[in-house]
Amino acid sequence: MIEIKGLTVSFQGKTVFDNRSFQFPDQGIVMISGESGIGKTTLLRVLSGLNKPSGCIMTGLDGRKLSFVFQEPRLLDHMTALENVSIVSDRSTAEKLLVKLHMEHELNQKAGSLSGGQKQRVSLARAFAFSTDVVLLDEPFSGLDEYNKTAAAQLIQSSKLAIVVSHDPKDEELLKPDKKITL
């Protein structure tokens, strides 16, 4: 189990979390929801180590590999979709994941020329290509139509532990999370 006790985070004088505690199971899908600006992304960034809280005790992540899908795709525009995913894995795994996400016709297209939804699917494929124990996903369905959301949801459901931030109730219906945290 991953546990955060006494989480305290402030930005520019505004307190986001004040002595909050959270528990995450070792496997399954955890959905984090709530209003915009309430701290959903901050919680993911604390879990990943990208944000350092002013106070908390975090346990259960030692030795676990994490991958992160950000709200906006963070790809290398000069590289192809396949190259972007192959950075963290072998070419065969990268290609299989991209095909699962309906990107078989864009494998060799430069990331800079892809649409927003295509970039999001490349980001998802890269996160899952990395041999990861925990996948942190911040609004993973942004820019995806229903057909591609379904493929992405199937990929997310195949993970050991996925912690998903979303504000859309339809995402919850699609993913059927094992646990829900409302901030």
C-alpha positions as CSV (number, residue, x, y, z in Angstrom):
1,M,0.0,0.0,0.0
2,I,1.1,3.5,-0.8
3,E,0.4,5.9,2.1
4,I,0.8,9.7,2.5
5,K,0.4,11.0,6.0
6,G,0.2,14.7,6.9
7,L,0.5,16.1,3.4
8,T,1.0,19.8,3.5
9,V,1.6,21.8,0.3
10,S,1.4,25.5,-0.4
11,F,2.0,27.6,-3.5
12,Q,2.5,31.4,-3.4
13,G,0.8,31.6,0.0
14,K,-2.2,29.5,-0.9
15,T,-2.5,26.2,1.0
16,V,-3.5,23.3,-1.3
17,F,-3.2,20.5,1.3
18,D,-3.1,21.0,5.0
19,N,-2.2,17.8,6.9
20,R,-4.1,15.5,4.6
21,S,-3.6,11.7,4.4
22,F,-4.2,9.4,1.5
23,Q,-3.9,5.6,0.9
24,F,-3.5,3.9,-2.4
25,P,-3.8,0.1,-2.9
26,D,-0.9,-1.9,-4.5
27,Q,-3.0,-2.7,-7.6
28,G,-6.1,-1.6,-9.5
29,I,-7.3,1.8,-10.6
30,V,-7.7,4.8,-8.3
31,M,-9.7,7.7,-9.6
32,I,-9.0,11.2,-8.2
33,S,-11.6,13.8,-8.9
34,G,-12.7,17.2,-7.8
35,E,-13.0,20.8,-8.9
36,S,-10.4,22.6,-10.9
37,G,-7.6,23.9,-8.8
38,I,-8.3,21.7,-5.8
39,G,-5.0,19.8,-5.9
40,K,-5.5,16.8,-8.1
41,T,-2.4,17.4,-10.3
42,T,-0.4,18.5,-7.2
43,L,-1.2,15.1,-5.5
44,L,0.2,13.3,-8.6
45,R,3.3,15.5,-8.7
46,V,3.9,14.8,-5.0
47,L,3.6,11.0,-5.6
48,S,6.0,11.3,-8.5
49,G,8.5,13.4,-6.6
50,L,8.2,16.4,-8.9
51,N,6.7,18.5,-6.1
52,K,8.2,18.5,-2.7
53,P,5.7,19.1,0.1
54,S,6.5,21.1,3.1
55,G,5.5,18.2,5.2
56,C,4.4,14.5,4.9
57,I,5.5,11.0,5.4
58,M,5.2,8.9,2.3
59,T,5.6,5.1,2.3
60,G,5.1,2.3,-0.2
61,L,6.9,3.7,-3.2
62,D,10.4,2.5,-2.4
63,G,11.8,0.4,-5.3
64,R,8.7,1.0,-7.5
65,K,9.0,2.4,-11.0
66,L,6.7,5.2,-11.8
67,S,5.6,6.6,-15.2
68,F,3.6,9.8,-15.7
69,V,1.1,10.9,-18.4
70,F,0.9,14.7,-18.0
71,Q,-2.2,16.8,-19.0
72,E,-0.3,18.0,-22.0
73,P,1.8,15.6,-24.1
74,R,5.5,16.0,-23.5
75,L,7.0,14.5,-26.7
76,L,10.1,15.2,-28.6
77,D,8.6,16.8,-31.7
78,H,11.6,16.0,-34.0
79,M,11.2,12.3,-33.3
80,T,8.6,10.0,-34.7
81,A,5.8,8.5,-32.6
82,L,7.6,5.2,-32.6
83,E,10.9,6.8,-31.6
84,N,9.2,8.7,-28.7
85,V,7.9,5.5,-27.3
86,S,11.0,3.5,-28.0
87,I,13.0,5.8,-25.8
88,V,11.8,3.8,-22.7
89,S,11.4,0.4,-24.3
90,D,12.3,-1.8,-27.2
91,R,10.9,-1.0,-30.7
92,S,8.6,-4.1,-30.8
93,T,6.9,-3.2,-27.5
94,A,6.6,0.4,-28.6
95,E,5.0,-0.6,-31.9
96,K,2.5,-3.0,-30.2
97,L,1.4,-0.4,-27.8
98,L,0.9,2.2,-30.5
99,V,-1.1,-0.2,-32.6
100,K,-3.3,-1.0,-29.5
101,L,-4.0,2.8,-29.4
102,H,-4.9,2.9,-33.1
103,M,-1.6,4.7,-34.2
104,E,-0.5,2.1,-36.8
105,H,-0.6,4.6,-39.6
106,E,1.3,7.3,-37.7
107,L,4.2,5.2,-36.4
108,N,6.8,7.0,-38.5
109,Q,5.2,10.5,-38.4
110,K,7.1,13.2,-36.5
111,A,5.4,14.0,-33.2
112,G,5.4,17.7,-34.0
113,S,3.0,17.0,-36.9
114,L,0.5,14.9,-34.9
115,S,-2.9,16.1,-33.7
116,G,-3.5,16.7,-30.0
117,G,-5.3,13.4,-29.6
118,Q,-2.6,11.5,-31.4
119,K,0.1,13.1,-29.2
120,Q,-1.9,12.0,-26.2
121,R,-2.0,8.4,-27.4
122,V,1.8,8.5,-28.0
123,S,2.2,9.8,-24.4
124,L,0.0,6.9,-23.1
125,A,2.0,4.4,-25.1
126,R,5.3,5.7,-23.8
127,A,4.1,5.6,-20.1
128,F,3.0,1.9,-20.6
129,A,6.1,0.9,-22.6
130,F,8.3,1.8,-19.6
131,S,8.3,-1.3,-17.3
132,T,6.4,0.4,-14.6
133,D,4.7,-0.5,-11.3
134,V,2.6,2.6,-11.0
135,V,1.2,4.8,-13.8
136,L,0.2,8.3,-12.8
137,L,-2.3,9.8,-15.4
138,D,-3.4,13.4,-15.4
139,E,-6.5,13.8,-17.6
140,P,-5.4,10.9,-19.8
141,F,-8.4,11.1,-22.2
142,S,-8.0,14.8,-23.1
143,G,-8.3,15.2,-26.9
144,L,-9.5,11.6,-27.4
145,D,-12.8,10.7,-29.2
146,E,-14.9,7.8,-27.8
147,Y,-13.3,5.2,-30.0
148,N,-9.8,6.1,-28.8
149,K,-10.9,6.6,-25.2
150,T,-12.1,3.0,-25.2
151,A,-8.7,1.8,-26.4
152,A,-6.9,4.0,-23.9
153,A,-9.2,2.7,-21.0
154,Q,-8.4,-0.9,-21.9
155,L,-4.7,-0.1,-21.7
156,I,-5.1,1.7,-18.4
157,Q,-7.1,-1.3,-17.0
158,S,-4.2,-3.6,-17.8
159,S,-1.8,-1.8,-15.5
160,K,-0.7,-3.0,-12.1
161,L,-1.7,0.3,-10.4
162,A,-3.1,3.3,-12.2
163,I,-3.8,6.6,-10.4
164,V,-6.0,8.6,-12.7
165,V,-6.9,12.3,-12.3
166,S,-10.1,13.3,-14.0
167,H,-13.0,15.8,-13.6
168,D,-15.2,14.0,-16.1
169,P,-17.8,11.5,-14.6
170,K,-17.8,9.6,-17.9
171,D,-14.2,8.7,-17.3
172,E,-15.2,7.0,-14.1
173,E,-17.9,5.0,-16.0
174,L,-15.3,4.0,-18.6
175,L,-12.5,3.0,-16.2
176,K,-14.6,1.5,-13.4
177,P,-12.1,2.4,-10.7
178,D,-11.4,0.2,-7.7
179,K,-11.2,3.2,-5.4
180,K,-12.3,6.8,-5.8
181,I,-10.8,9.9,-4.0
182,T,-12.7,13.1,-4.2
183,L,-10.8,16.2,-3.2
